[in-house]
Amino acid sequence: MTSLDELRLSDFLQHILDAIERCQRYTSGMDEARFCDDEKTQDARRSHSHVRDHR
């Protein structure tokens, strides 16, 4: 693996960790019923759970 590949992997993994943190923050304190009633939080959580490699 080259240095550039390692950097990209590091960036990609950090992006995953950031997305997980956002999902946790968005849903913190919510029970299932409240989450199901909140379309905006569902959409935000869904958009951050689909982490893709944009190389």
mmCIF entry with sequence, helices, sheets and N, C-alpha, C, O atoms, coordinates in Angstrom:
data_MODEL
# 
_entry.id   MODEL 
# 
_entity.id                         1 
_entity.type                       polymer 
_entity.pdbx_number_of_molecules   1 
# 
_entity_poly.entity_id                      1 
_entity_poly.type                           'polypeptide(L)' 
_entity_poly.nstd_linkage                   no 
_entity_poly.nstd_monomer                   no 
_entity_poly.pdbx_seq_one_letter_code       MTSLDELRLSDFLQHILDAIERCQRYTSGMDEARFCDDEKTQDARRSHSHVRDHR 
_entity_poly.pdbx_seq_one_letter_code_can   MTSLDELRLSDFLQHILDAIERCQRYTSGMDEARFCDDEKTQDARRSHSHVRDHR 
_entity_poly.pdbx_strand_id                 A 
# 
loop_
_entity_poly_seq.entity_id 
_entity_poly_seq.num 
_entity_poly_seq.mon_id 
_entity_poly_seq.hetero 
1 1  MET n 
1 2  THR n 
1 3  SER n 
1 4  LEU n 
1 5  ASP n 
1 6  GLU n 
1 7  LEU n 
1 8  ARG n 
1 9  LEU n 
1 10 SER n 
1 11 ASP n 
1 12 PHE n 
1 13 LEU n 
1 14 GLN n 
1 15 HIS n 
1 16 ILE n 
1 17 LEU n 
1 18 ASP n 
1 19 ALA n 
1 20 ILE n 
1 21 GLU n 
1 22 ARG n 
1 23 CYS n 
1 24 GLN n 
1 25 ARG n 
1 26 TYR n 
1 27 THR n 
1 28 SER n 
1 29 GLY n 
1 30 MET n 
1 31 ASP n 
1 32 GLU n 
1 33 ALA n 
1 34 ARG n 
1 35 PHE n 
1 36 CYS n 
1 37 ASP n 
1 38 ASP n 
1 39 GLU n 
1 40 LYS n 
1 41 THR n 
1 42 GLN n 
1 43 ASP n 
1 44 ALA n 
1 45 ARG n 
1 46 ARG n 
1 47 SER n 
1 48 HIS n 
1 49 SER n 
1 50 HIS n 
1 51 VAL n 
1 52 ARG n 
1 53 ASP n 
1 54 HIS n 
1 55 ARG n 
# 
_struct_asym.id          A 
_struct_asym.entity_id   1 
# 
loop_
_struct_conf.conf_type_id 
_struct_conf.id 
_struct_conf.pdbx_PDB_helix_id 
_struct_conf.beg_label_comp_id 
_struct_conf.beg_label_asym_id 
_struct_conf.beg_label_seq_id 
_struct_conf.pdbx_beg_PDB_ins_code 
_struct_conf.end_label_comp_id 
_struct_conf.end_label_asym_id 
_struct_conf.end_label_seq_id 
_struct_conf.pdbx_end_PDB_ins_code 
_struct_conf.beg_auth_comp_id 
_struct_conf.beg_auth_asym_id 
_struct_conf.beg_auth_seq_id 
_struct_conf.end_auth_comp_id 
_struct_conf.end_auth_asym_id 
_struct_conf.end_auth_seq_id 
_struct_conf.pdbx_PDB_helix_class 
_struct_conf.details 
_struct_conf.pdbx_PDB_helix_length 
HELX_P HELX_P1 AA1 SER A 3  ? THR A 27 ? SER A 3  THR A 27 1 ? 25 
HELX_P HELX_P2 AA2 GLU A 32 ? ASP A 37 ? GLU A 32 ASP A 37 1 ? 6  
HELX_P HELX_P3 AA3 GLU A 39 ? SER A 49 ? GLU A 39 SER A 49 1 ? 11 
# 
_struct_conf_type.id          HELX_P 
_struct_conf_type.criteria    ? 
_struct_conf_type.reference   ? 
# 
loop_
_atom_site.group_PDB 
_atom_site.id 
_atom_site.type_symbol 
_atom_site.label_atom_id 
_atom_site.label_alt_id 
_atom_site.label_comp_id 
_atom_site.label_asym_id 
_atom_site.label_entity_id 
_atom_site.label_seq_id 
_atom_site.pdbx_PDB_ins_code 
_atom_site.Cartn_x 
_atom_site.Cartn_y 
_atom_site.Cartn_z 
_atom_site.occupancy 
_atom_site.B_iso_or_equiv 
_atom_site.pdbx_formal_charge 
_atom_site.auth_seq_id 
_atom_site.auth_comp_id 
_atom_site.auth_asym_id 
_atom_site.auth_atom_id 
_atom_site.pdbx_PDB_model_num 
ATOM 1   N N  . MET A 1 1  ? 0.850   -1.175 0.000  1.00 0.00 ? 1  MET A N  1 
ATOM 2   C CA . MET A 1 1  ? 0.000   0.000  0.000  1.00 0.00 ? 1  MET A CA 1 
ATOM 3   C C  . MET A 1 1  ? 0.899   1.243  0.000  1.00 0.00 ? 1  MET A C  1 
ATOM 4   O O  . MET A 1 1  ? 1.831   1.343  0.798  1.00 0.00 ? 1  MET A O  1 
ATOM 5   N N  . THR A 1 2  ? 0.617   2.164  -0.880 1.00 0.00 ? 2  THR A N  1 
ATOM 6   C CA . THR A 1 2  ? 1.411   3.391  -0.958 1.00 0.00 ? 2  THR A CA 1 
ATOM 7   C C  . THR A 1 2  ? 0.957   4.386  0.106  1.00 0.00 ? 2  THR A C  1 
ATOM 8   O O  . THR A 1 2  ? -0.092  4.221  0.729  1.00 0.00 ? 2  THR A O  1 
ATOM 9   N N  . SER A 1 3  ? 1.762   5.409  0.295  1.00 0.00 ? 3  SER A N  1 
ATOM 10  C CA . SER A 1 3  ? 1.415   6.452  1.266  1.00 0.00 ? 3  SER A CA 1 
ATOM 11  C C  . SER A 1 3  ? 0.082   7.104  0.921  1.00 0.00 ? 3  SER A C  1 
ATOM 12  O O  . SER A 1 3  ? -0.717  7.398  1.810  1.00 0.00 ? 3  SER A O  1 
ATOM 13  N N  . LEU A 1 4  ? -0.158  7.331  -0.367 1.00 0.00 ? 4  LEU A N  1 
ATOM 14  C CA . LEU A 1 4  ? -1.412  7.950  -0.800 1.00 0.00 ? 4  LEU A CA 1 
ATOM 15  C C  . LEU A 1 4  ? -2.597  7.050  -0.464 1.00 0.00 ? 4  LEU A C  1 
ATOM 16  O O  . LEU A 1 4  ? -3.631  7.527  0.004  1.00 0.00 ? 4  LEU A O  1 
ATOM 17  N N  . ASP A 1 5  ? -2.445  5.750  -0.704 1.00 0.00 ? 5  ASP A N  1 
ATOM 18  C CA . ASP A 1 5  ? -3.517  4.808  -0.365 1.00 0.00 ? 5  ASP A CA 1 
ATOM 19  C C  . ASP A 1 5  ? -3.775  4.799  1.131  1.00 0.00 ? 5  ASP A C  1 
ATOM 20  O O  . ASP A 1 5  ? -4.927  4.749  1.560  1.00 0.00 ? 5  ASP A O  1 
ATOM 21  N N  . GLU A 1 6  ? -2.718  4.848  1.927  1.00 0.00 ? 6  GLU A N  1 
ATOM 22  C CA . GLU A 1 6  ? -2.865  4.864  3.382  1.00 0.00 ? 6  GLU A CA 1 
ATOM 23  C C  . GLU A 1 6  ? -3.576  6.138  3.829  1.00 0.00 ? 6  GLU A C  1 
ATOM 24  O O  . GLU A 1 6  ? -4.404  6.107  4.740  1.00 0.00 ? 6  GLU A O  1 
ATOM 25  N N  . LEU A 1 7  ? -3.253  7.247  3.188  1.00 0.00 ? 7  LEU A N  1 
ATOM 26  C CA . LEU A 1 7  ? -3.906  8.514  3.515  1.00 0.00 ? 7  LEU A CA 1 
ATOM 27  C C  . LEU A 1 7  ? -5.389  8.448  3.174  1.00 0.00 ? 7  LEU A C  1 
ATOM 28  O O  . LEU A 1 7  ? -6.236  8.876  3.957  1.00 0.00 ? 7  LEU A O  1 
ATOM 29  N N  . ARG A 1 8  ? -5.689  7.914  2.009  1.00 0.00 ? 8  ARG A N  1 
ATOM 30  C CA . ARG A 1 8  ? -7.092  7.786  1.599  1.00 0.00 ? 8  ARG A CA 1 
ATOM 31  C C  . ARG A 1 8  ? -7.843  6.866  2.548  1.00 0.00 ? 8  ARG A C  1 
ATOM 32  O O  . ARG A 1 8  ? -8.982  7.148  2.920  1.00 0.00 ? 8  ARG A O  1 
ATOM 33  N N  . LEU A 1 9  ? -7.205  5.758  2.944  1.00 0.00 ? 9  LEU A N  1 
ATOM 34  C CA . LEU A 1 9  ? -7.839  4.842  3.881  1.00 0.00 ? 9  LEU A CA 1 
ATOM 35  C C  . LEU A 1 9  ? -8.086  5.544  5.210  1.00 0.00 ? 9  LEU A C  1 
ATOM 36  O O  . LEU A 1 9  ? -9.153  5.396  5.806  1.00 0.00 ? 9  LEU A O  1 
ATOM 37  N N  . SER A 1 10 ? -7.121  6.292  5.665  1.00 0.00 ? 10 SER A N  1 
ATOM 38  C CA . SER A 1 10 ? -7.260  7.034  6.914  1.00 0.00 ? 10 SER A CA 1 
ATOM 39  C C  . SER A 1 10 ? -8.415  8.031  6.826  1.00 0.00 ? 10 SER A C  1 
ATOM 40  O O  . SER A 1 10 ? -9.225  8.128  7.747  1.00 0.00 ? 10 SER A O  1 
ATOM 41  N N  . ASP A 1 11 ? -8.491  8.769  5.724  1.00 0.00 ? 11 ASP A N  1 
ATOM 42  C CA . ASP A 1 11 ? -9.588  9.730  5.519  1.00 0.00 ? 11 ASP A CA 1 
ATOM 43  C C  . ASP A 1 11 ? -10.940 9.021  5.470  1.00 0.00 ? 11 ASP A C  1 
ATOM 44  O O  . ASP A 1 11 ? -11.918 9.491  6.050  1.00 0.00 ? 11 ASP A O  1 
ATOM 45  N N  . PHE A 1 12 ? -10.984 7.892  4.775  1.00 0.00 ? 12 PHE A N  1 
ATOM 46  C CA . PHE A 1 12 ? -12.218 7.130  4.642  1.00 0.00 ? 12 PHE A CA 1 
ATOM 47  C C  . PHE A 1 12 ? -12.681 6.613  6.005  1.00 0.00 ? 12 PHE A C  1 
ATOM 48  O O  . PHE A 1 12 ? -13.863 6.701  6.337  1.00 0.00 ? 12 PHE A O  1 
ATOM 49  N N  . LEU A 1 13 ? -11.753 6.078  6.787  1.00 0.00 ? 13 LEU A N  1 
ATOM 50  C CA . LEU A 1 13 ? -12.102 5.576  8.116  1.00 0.00 ? 13 LEU A CA 1 
ATOM 51  C C  . LEU A 1 13 ? -12.551 6.703  9.039  1.00 0.00 ? 13 LEU A C  1 
ATOM 52  O O  . LEU A 1 13 ? -13.464 6.522  9.844  1.00 0.00 ? 13 LEU A O  1 
ATOM 53  N N  . GLN A 1 14 ? -11.912 7.866  8.925  1.00 0.00 ? 14 GLN A N  1 
ATOM 54  C CA . GLN A 1 14 ? -12.326 9.011  9.730  1.00 0.00 ? 14 GLN A CA 1 
ATOM 55  C C  . GLN A 1 14 ? -13.734 9.456  9.344  1.00 0.00 ? 14 GLN A C  1 
ATOM 56  O O  . GLN A 1 14 ? -14.530 9.839  10.201 1.00 0.00 ? 14 GLN A O  1 
ATOM 57  N N  . HIS A 1 15 ? -14.031 9.402  8.054  1.00 0.00 ? 15 HIS A N  1 
ATOM 58  C CA . HIS A 1 15 ? -15.369 9.760  7.573  1.00 0.00 ? 15 HIS A CA 1 
ATOM 59  C C  . HIS A 1 15 ? -16.412 8.810  8.179  1.00 0.00 ? 15 HIS A C  1 
ATOM 60  O O  . HIS A 1 15 ? -17.495 9.248  8.568  1.00 0.00 ? 15 HIS A O  1 
ATOM 61  N N  . ILE A 1 16 ? -16.092 7.529  8.260  1.00 0.00 ? 16 ILE A N  1 
ATOM 62  C CA . ILE A 1 16 ? -16.991 6.549  8.865  1.00 0.00 ? 16 ILE A CA 1 
ATOM 63  C C  . ILE A 1 16 ? -17.213 6.879  10.340 1.00 0.00 ? 16 ILE A C  1 
ATOM 64  O O  . ILE A 1 16 ? -18.348 6.885  10.815 1.00 0.00 ? 16 ILE A O  1 
ATOM 65  N N  . LEU A 1 17 ? -16.125 7.154  11.062 1.00 0.00 ? 17 LEU A N  1 
ATOM 66  C CA . LEU A 1 17 ? -16.240 7.495  12.483 1.00 0.00 ? 17 LEU A CA 1 
ATOM 67  C C  . LEU A 1 17 ? -17.066 8.760  12.697 1.00 0.00 ? 17 LEU A C  1 
ATOM 68  O O  . LEU A 1 17 ? -17.871 8.828  13.626 1.00 0.00 ? 17 LEU A O  1 
ATOM 69  N N  . ASP A 1 18 ? -16.866 9.762  11.839 1.00 0.00 ? 18 ASP A N  1 
ATOM 70  C CA . ASP A 1 18 ? -17.646 11.002 11.925 1.00 0.00 ? 18 ASP A CA 1 
ATOM 71  C C  . ASP A 1 18 ? -19.129 10.733 11.686 1.00 0.00 ? 18 ASP A C  1 
ATOM 72  O O  . ASP A 1 18 ? -19.983 11.291 12.375 1.00 0.00 ? 18 ASP A O  1 
ATOM 73  N N  . ALA A 1 19 ? -19.436 9.875  10.708 1.00 0.00 ? 19 ALA A N  1 
ATOM 74  C CA . ALA A 1 19 ? -20.832 9.555  10.402 1.00 0.00 ? 19 ALA A CA 1 
ATOM 75  C C  . ALA A 1 19 ? -21.485 8.813  11.568 1.00 0.00 ? 19 ALA A C  1 
ATOM 76  O O  . ALA A 1 19 ? -22.643 9.070  11.896 1.00 0.00 ? 19 ALA A O  1 
ATOM 77  N N  . ILE A 1 20 ? -20.756 7.906  12.187 1.00 0.00 ? 20 ILE A N  1 
ATOM 78  C CA . ILE A 1 20 ? -21.286 7.184  13.346 1.00 0.00 ? 20 ILE A CA 1 
ATOM 79  C C  . ILE A 1 20 ? -21.577 8.155  14.480 1.00 0.00 ? 20 ILE A C  1 
ATOM 80  O O  . ILE A 1 20 ? -22.619 8.065  15.130 1.00 0.00 ? 20 ILE A O  1 
ATOM 81  N N  . GLU A 1 21 ? -20.655 9.084  14.716 1.00 0.00 ? 21 GLU A N  1 
ATOM 82  C CA . GLU A 1 21 ? -20.836 10.065 15.786 1.00 0.00 ? 21 GLU A CA 1 
ATOM 83  C C  . GLU A 1 21 ? -22.070 10.929 15.531 1.00 0.00 ? 21 GLU A C  1 
ATOM 84  O O  . GLU A 1 21 ? -22.823 11.223 16.459 1.00 0.00 ? 21 GLU A O  1 
ATOM 85  N N  . ARG A 1 22 ? -22.277 11.335 14.289 1.00 0.00 ? 22 ARG A N  1 
ATOM 86  C CA . ARG A 1 22 ? -23.454 12.140 13.946 1.00 0.00 ? 22 ARG A CA 1 
ATOM 87  C C  . ARG A 1 22 ? -24.740 11.347 14.171 1.00 0.00 ? 22 ARG A C  1 
ATOM 88  O O  . ARG A 1 22 ? -25.707 11.869 14.726 1.00 0.00 ? 22 ARG A O  1 
ATOM 89  N N  . CYS A 1 23 ? -24.747 10.085 13.738 1.00 0.00 ? 23 CYS A N  1 
ATOM 90  C CA . CYS A 1 23 ? -25.935 9.243  13.938 1.00 0.00 ? 23 CYS A CA 1 
ATOM 91  C C  . CYS A 1 23 ? -26.260 9.116  15.419 1.00 0.00 ? 23 CYS A C  1 
ATOM 92  O O  . CYS A 1 23 ? -27.422 9.195  15.817 1.00 0.00 ? 23 CYS A O  1 
ATOM 93  N N  . GLN A 1 24 ? -25.236 8.920  16.225 1.00 0.00 ? 24 GLN A N  1 
ATOM 94  C CA . GLN A 1 24 ? -25.458 8.816  17.669 1.00 0.00 ? 24 GLN A CA 1 
ATOM 95  C C  . GLN A 1 24 ? -25.981 10.130 18.240 1.00 0.00 ? 24 GLN A C  1 
ATOM 96  O O  . GLN A 1 24 ? -26.881 10.134 19.080 1.00 0.00 ? 24 GLN A O  1 
ATOM 97  N N  . ARG A 1 25 ? -25.417 11.239 17.786 1.00 0.00 ? 25 ARG A N  1 
ATOM 98  C CA . ARG A 1 25 ? -25.846 12.550 18.279 1.00 0.00 ? 25 ARG A CA 1 
ATOM 99  C C  . ARG A 1 25 ? -27.289 12.848 17.874 1.00 0.00 ? 25 ARG A C  1 
ATOM 100 O O  . ARG A 1 25 ? -28.071 13.350 18.681 1.00 0.00 ? 25 ARG A O  1 
ATOM 101 N N  . TYR A 1 26 ? -27.642 12.537 16.618 1.00 0.00 ? 26 TYR A N  1 
ATOM 102 C CA . TYR A 1 26 ? -28.987 12.823 16.122 1.00 0.00 ? 26 TYR A CA 1 
ATOM 103 C C  . TYR A 1 26 ? -30.051 12.026 16.867 1.00 0.00 ? 26 TYR A C  1 
ATOM 104 O O  . TYR A 1 26 ? -31.172 12.503 17.044 1.00 0.00 ? 26 TYR A O  1 
ATOM 105 N N  . THR A 1 27 ? -29.707 10.811 17.306 1.00 0.00 ? 27 THR A N  1 
ATOM 106 C CA . THR A 1 27 ? -30.710 9.934  17.914 1.00 0.00 ? 27 THR A CA 1 
ATOM 107 C C  . THR A 1 27 ? -30.573 9.833  19.432 1.00 0.00 ? 27 THR A C  1 
ATOM 108 O O  . THR A 1 27 ? -31.310 9.079  20.068 1.00 0.00 ? 27 THR A O  1 
ATOM 109 N N  . SER A 1 28 ? -29.661 10.566 20.006 1.00 0.00 ? 28 SER A N  1 
ATOM 110 C CA . SER A 1 28 ? -29.442 10.519 21.447 1.00 0.00 ? 28 SER A CA 1 
ATOM 111 C C  . SER A 1 28 ? -30.719 10.895 22.201 1.00 0.00 ? 28 SER A C  1 
ATOM 112 O O  . SER A 1 28 ? -31.342 11.917 21.914 1.00 0.00 ? 28 SER A O  1 
ATOM 113 N N  . GLY A 1 29 ? -31.091 10.077 23.147 1.00 0.00 ? 29 GLY A N  1 
ATOM 114 C CA . GLY A 1 29 ? -32.262 10.359 23.963 1.00 0.00 ? 29 GLY A CA 1 
ATOM 115 C C  . GLY A 1 29 ? -33.591 10.010 23.322 1.00 0.00 ? 29 GLY A C  1 
ATOM 116 O O  . GLY A 1 29 ? -34.641 10.199 23.936 1.00 0.00 ? 29 GLY A O  1 
ATOM 117 N N  . MET A 1 30 ? -33.563 9.505  22.103 1.00 0.00 ? 30 MET A N  1 
ATOM 118 C CA . MET A 1 30 ? -34.810 9.154  21.415 1.00 0.00 ? 30 MET A CA 1 
ATOM 119 C C  . MET A 1 30 ? -35.159 7.696  21.689 1.00 0.00 ? 30 MET A C  1 
ATOM 120 O O  . MET A 1 30 ? -34.292 6.822  21.693 1.00 0.00 ? 30 MET A O  1 
ATOM 121 N N  . ASP A 1 31 ? -36.442 7.454  21.917 1.00 0.00 ? 31 ASP A N  1 
ATOM 122 C CA . ASP A 1 31 ? -36.879 6.067  21.931 1.00 0.00 ? 31 ASP A CA 1 
ATOM 123 C C  . ASP A 1 31 ? -37.354 5.718  20.516 1.00 0.00 ? 31 ASP A C  1 
ATOM 124 O O  . ASP A 1 31 ? -37.400 6.582  19.641 1.00 0.00 ? 31 ASP A O  1 
ATOM 125 N N  . GLU A 1 32 ? -37.702 4.465  20.304 1.00 0.00 ? 32 GLU A N  1 
ATOM 126 C CA . GLU A 1 32 ? -38.066 4.018  18.963 1.00 0.00 ? 32 GLU A CA 1 
ATOM 127 C C  . GLU A 1 32 ? -39.287 4.762  18.417 1.00 0.00 ? 32 GLU A C  1 
ATOM 128 O O  . GLU A 1 32 ? -39.323 5.123  17.240 1.00 0.00 ? 32 GLU A O  1 
ATOM 129 N N  . ALA A 1 33 ? -40.276 4.986  19.264 1.00 0.00 ? 33 ALA A N  1 
ATOM 130 C CA . ALA A 1 33 ? -41.499 5.673  18.813 1.00 0.00 ? 33 ALA A CA 1 
ATOM 131 C C  . ALA A 1 33 ? -41.194 7.094  18.358 1.00 0.00 ? 33 ALA A C  1 
ATOM 132 O O  . ALA A 1 33 ? -41.685 7.534  17.319 1.00 0.00 ? 33 ALA A O  1 
ATOM 133 N N  . ARG A 1 34 ? -40.391 7.808  19.126 1.00 0.00 ? 34 ARG A N  1 
ATOM 134 C CA . ARG A 1 34 ? -40.048 9.190  18.756 1.00 0.00 ? 34 ARG A CA 1 
ATOM 135 C C  . ARG A 1 34 ? -39.240 9.211  17.452 1.00 0.00 ? 34 ARG A C  1 
ATOM 136 O O  . ARG A 1 34 ? -39.462 10.062 16.590 1.00 0.00 ? 34 ARG A O  1 
ATOM 137 N N  . PHE A 1 35 ? -38.300 8.268  17.317 1.00 0.00 ? 35 PHE A N  1 
ATOM 138 C CA . PHE A 1 35 ? -37.511 8.186  16.098 1.00 0.00 ? 35 PHE A CA 1 
ATOM 139 C C  . PHE A 1 35 ? -38.413 7.919  14.897 1.00 0.00 ? 35 PHE A C  1 
ATOM 140 O O  . PHE A 1 35 ? -38.247 8.538  13.846 1.00 0.00 ? 35 PHE A O  1 
ATOM 141 N N  . CYS A 1 36 ? -39.359 7.008  15.049 1.00 0.00 ? 36 CYS A N  1 
ATOM 142 C CA . CYS A 1 36 ? -40.268 6.662  13.939 1.00 0.00 ? 36 CYS A CA 1 
ATOM 143 C C  . CYS A 1 36 ? -41.167 7.831  13.551 1.00 0.00 ? 36 CYS A C  1 
ATOM 144 O O  . CYS A 1 36 ? -41.613 7.913  12.406 1.00 0.00 ? 36 CYS A O  1 
ATOM 145 N N  . ASP A 1 37 ? -41.436 8.727  14.484 1.00 0.00 ? 37 ASP A N  1 
ATOM 146 C CA . ASP A 1 37 ? -42.277 9.891  14.200 1.00 0.00 ? 37 ASP A CA 1 
ATOM 147 C C  . ASP A 1 37 ? -41.487 11.080 13.644 1.00 0.00 ? 37 ASP A C  1 
ATOM 148 O O  . ASP A 1 37 ? -42.089 12.082 13.258 1.00 0.00 ? 37 ASP A O  1 
ATOM 149 N N  . ASP A 1 38 ? -40.180 10.993 13.595 1.00 0.00 ? 38 ASP A N  1 
ATOM 150 C CA . ASP A 1 38 ? -39.328 12.126 13.207 1.00 0.00 ? 38 ASP A CA 1 
ATOM 151 C C  . ASP A 1 38 ? -38.637 11.840 11.870 1.00 0.00 ? 38 ASP A C  1 
ATOM 152 O O  . ASP A 1 38 ? -37.538 11.287 11.834 1.00 0.00 ? 38 ASP A O  1 
ATOM 153 N N  . GLU A 1 39 ? -39.293 12.221 10.782 1.00 0.00 ? 39 GLU A N  1 
ATOM 154 C CA . GLU A 1 39 ? -38.766 11.943 9.441  1.00 0.00 ? 39 GLU A CA 1 
ATOM 155 C C  . GLU A 1 39 ? -37.423 12.623 9.182  1.00 0.00 ? 39 GLU A C  1 
ATOM 156 O O  . GLU A 1 39 ? -36.559 12.050 8.518  1.00 0.00 ? 39 GLU A O  1 
ATOM 157 N N  . LYS A 1 40 ? -37.242 13.828 9.695  1.00 0.00 ? 40 LYS A N  1 
ATOM 158 C CA . LYS A 1 40 ? -35.978 14.543 9.463  1.00 0.00 ? 40 LYS A CA 1 
ATOM 159 C C  . LYS A 1 40 ? -34.806 13.785 10.088 1.00 0.00 ? 40 LYS A C  1 
ATOM 160 O O  . LYS A 1 40 ? -33.749 13.653 9.470  1.00 0.00 ? 40 LYS A O  1 
ATOM 161 N N  . THR A 1 41 ? -34.993 13.293 11.300 1.00 0.00 ? 41 THR A N  1 
ATOM 162 C CA . THR A 1 41 ? -33.924 12.534 11.944 1.00 0.00 ? 41 THR A CA 1 
ATOM 163 C C  . THR A 1 41 ? -33.691 11.225 11.204 1.00 0.00 ? 41 THR A C  1 
ATOM 164 O O  . THR A 1 41 ? -32.546 10.805 11.039 1.00 0.00 ? 41 THR A O  1 
ATOM 165 N N  . GLN A 1 42 ? -34.752 10.579 10.759 1.00 0.00 ? 42 GLN A N  1 
ATOM 166 C CA . GLN A 1 42 ? -34.592 9.355  9.976  1.00 0.00 ? 42 GLN A CA 1 
ATOM 167 C C  . GLN A 1 42 ? -33.790 9.628  8.705  1.00 0.00 ? 42 GLN A C  1 
ATOM 168 O O  . GLN A 1 42 ? -32.884 8.868  8.363  1.00 0.00 ? 42 GLN A O  1 
ATOM 169 N N  . ASP A 1 43 ? -34.124 10.712 8.006  1.00 0.00 ? 43 ASP A N  1 
ATOM 170 C CA . ASP A 1 43 ? -33.413 11.060 6.773  1.00 0.00 ? 43 ASP A CA 1 
ATOM 171 C C  . ASP A 1 43 ? -31.950 11.375 7.043  1.00 0.00 ? 43 ASP A C  1 
ATOM 172 O O  . ASP A 1 43 ? -31.072 10.927 6.306  1.00 0.00 ? 43 ASP A O  1 
ATOM 173 N N  . ALA A 1 44 ? -31.681 12.140 8.089  1.00 0.00 ? 44 ALA A N  1 
ATOM 174 C CA . ALA A 1 44 ? -30.302 12.492 8.432  1.00 0.00 ? 44 ALA A CA 1 
ATOM 175 C C  . ALA A 1 44 ? -29.513 11.251 8.801  1.00 0.00 ? 44 ALA A C  1 
ATOM 176 O O  . ALA A 1 44 ? -28.375 11.081 8.366  1.00 0.00 ? 44 ALA A O  1 
ATOM 177 N N  . ARG A 1 45 ? -30.108 10.392 9.596  1.00 0.00 ? 45 ARG A N  1 
ATOM 178 C CA . ARG A 1 45 ? -29.439 9.166  10.010 1.00 0.00 ? 45 ARG A CA 1 
ATOM 179 C C  . ARG A 1 45 ? -29.159 8.274  8.798  1.00 0.00 ? 45 ARG A C  1 
ATOM 180 O O  . ARG A 1 45 ? -28.084 7.685  8.685  1.00 0.00 ? 45 ARG A O  1 
ATOM 181 N N  . ARG A 1 46 ? -30.138 8.183  7.897  1.00 0.00 ? 46 ARG A N  1 
ATOM 182 C CA . ARG A 1 46 ? -29.979 7.359  6.699  1.00 0.00 ? 46 ARG A CA 1 
ATOM 183 C C  . ARG A 1 46 ? -28.861 7.902  5.804  1.00 0.00 ? 46 ARG A C  1 
ATOM 184 O O  . ARG A 1 46 ? -28.064 7.136  5.263  1.00 0.00 ? 46 ARG A O  1 
ATOM 185 N N  . SER A 1 47 ? -28.810 9.215  5.656  1.00 0.00 ? 47 SER A N  1 
ATOM 186 C CA . SER A 1 47 ? -27.793 9.802  4.773  1.00 0.00 ? 47 SER A CA 1 
ATOM 187 C C  . SER A 1 47 ? -26.384 9.610  5.334  1.00 0.00 ? 47 SER A C  1 
ATOM 188 O O  . SER A 1 47 ? -25.424 9.495  4.572  1.00 0.00 ? 47 SER A O  1 
ATOM 189 N N  . HIS A 1 48 ? -26.256 9.575  6.659  1.00 0.00 ? 48 HIS A N  1 
ATOM 190 C CA . HIS A 1 48 ? -24.932 9.391  7.265  1.00 0.00 ? 48 HIS A CA 1 
ATOM 191 C C  . HIS A 1 48 ? -24.563 7.937  7.445  1.00 0.00 ? 48 HIS A C  1 
ATOM 192 O O  . HIS A 1 48 ? -23.414 7.634  7.764  1.00 0.00 ? 48 HIS A O  1 
ATOM 193 N N  . SER A 1 49 ? -25.501 7.028  7.251  1.00 0.00 ? 49 SER A N  1 
ATOM 194 C CA . SER A 1 49 ? -25.175 5.613  7.384  1.00 0.00 ? 49 SER A CA 1 
ATOM 195 C C  . SER A 1 49 ? -24.711 5.016  6.059  1.00 0.00 ? 49 SER A C  1 
ATOM 196 O O  . SER A 1 49 ? -24.264 3.870  6.020  1.00 0.00 ? 49 SER A O  1 
ATOM 197 N N  . HIS A 1 50 ? -24.814 5.776  4.986  1.00 0.00 ? 50 HIS A N  1 
ATOM 198 C CA . HIS A 1 50 ? -24.375 5.313  3.675  1.00 0.00 ? 50 HIS A CA 1 
ATOM 199 C C  . HIS A 1 50 ? -23.048 5.975  3.324  1.00 0.00 ? 50 HIS A C  1 
ATOM 200 O O  . HIS A 1 50 ? -22.983 6.843  2.453  1.00 0.00 ? 50 HIS A O  1 
ATOM 201 N N  . VAL A 1 51 ? -22.018 5.560  3.999  1.00 0.00 ? 51 VAL A N  1 
ATOM 202 C CA . VAL A 1 51 ? -20.696 6.129  3.767  1.00 0.00 ? 51 VAL A CA 1 
ATOM 203 C C  . VAL A 1 51 ? -20.103 5.446  2.536  1.00 0.00 ? 51 VAL A C  1 
ATOM 204 O O  . VAL A 1 51 ? -20.072 4.219  2.438  1.00 0.00 ? 51 VAL A O  1 
ATOM 205 N N  . ARG A 1 52 ? -19.640 6.260  1.614  1.00 0.00 ? 52 ARG A N  1 
ATOM 206 C CA . ARG A 1 52 ? -19.077 5.731  0.363  1.00 0.00 ? 52 ARG A CA 1 
ATOM 207 C C  . ARG A 1 52 ? -17.673 6.271  0.167  1.00 0.00 ? 52 ARG A C  1 
ATOM 208 O O  . ARG A 1 52 ? -17.316 7.347  0.648  1.00 0.00 ? 52 ARG A O  1 
ATOM 209 N N  . ASP A 1 53 ? -16.893 5.487  -0.554 1.00 0.00 ? 53 ASP A N  1 
ATOM 210 C CA . ASP A 1 53 ? -15.538 5.910  -0.920 1.00 0.00 ? 53 ASP A CA 1 
ATOM 211 C C  . ASP A 1 53 ? -15.649 6.739  -2.194 1.00 0.00 ? 53 ASP A C  1 
ATOM 212 O O  . ASP A 1 53 ? -15.994 6.213  -3.251 1.00 0.00 ? 53 ASP A O  1 
ATOM 213 N N  . HIS A 1 54 ? -15.353 8.046  -2.094 1.00 0.00 ? 54 HIS A N  1 
ATOM 214 C CA . HIS A 1 54 ? -15.496 8.969  -3.236 1.00 0.00 ? 54 HIS A CA 1 
ATOM 215 C C  . HIS A 1 54 ? -14.166 9.259  -3.901 1.00 0.00 ? 54 HIS A C  1 
ATOM 216 O O  . HIS A 1 54 ? -13.885 10.413 -4.226 1.00 0.00 ? 54 HIS A O  1 
ATOM 217 N N  . ARG A 1 55 ? -13.351 8.258  -4.109 1.00 0.00 ? 55 ARG A N  1 
ATOM 218 C CA . ARG A 1 55 ? -12.059 8.477  -4.773 1.00 0.00 ? 55 ARG A CA 1 
ATOM 219 C C  . ARG A 1 55 ? -12.210 8.702  -6.234 1.00 0.00 ? 55 ARG A C  1 
ATOM 220 O O  . ARG A 1 55 ? -11.217 8.901  -6.934 1.00 0.00 ? 55 ARG A O  1 
# 
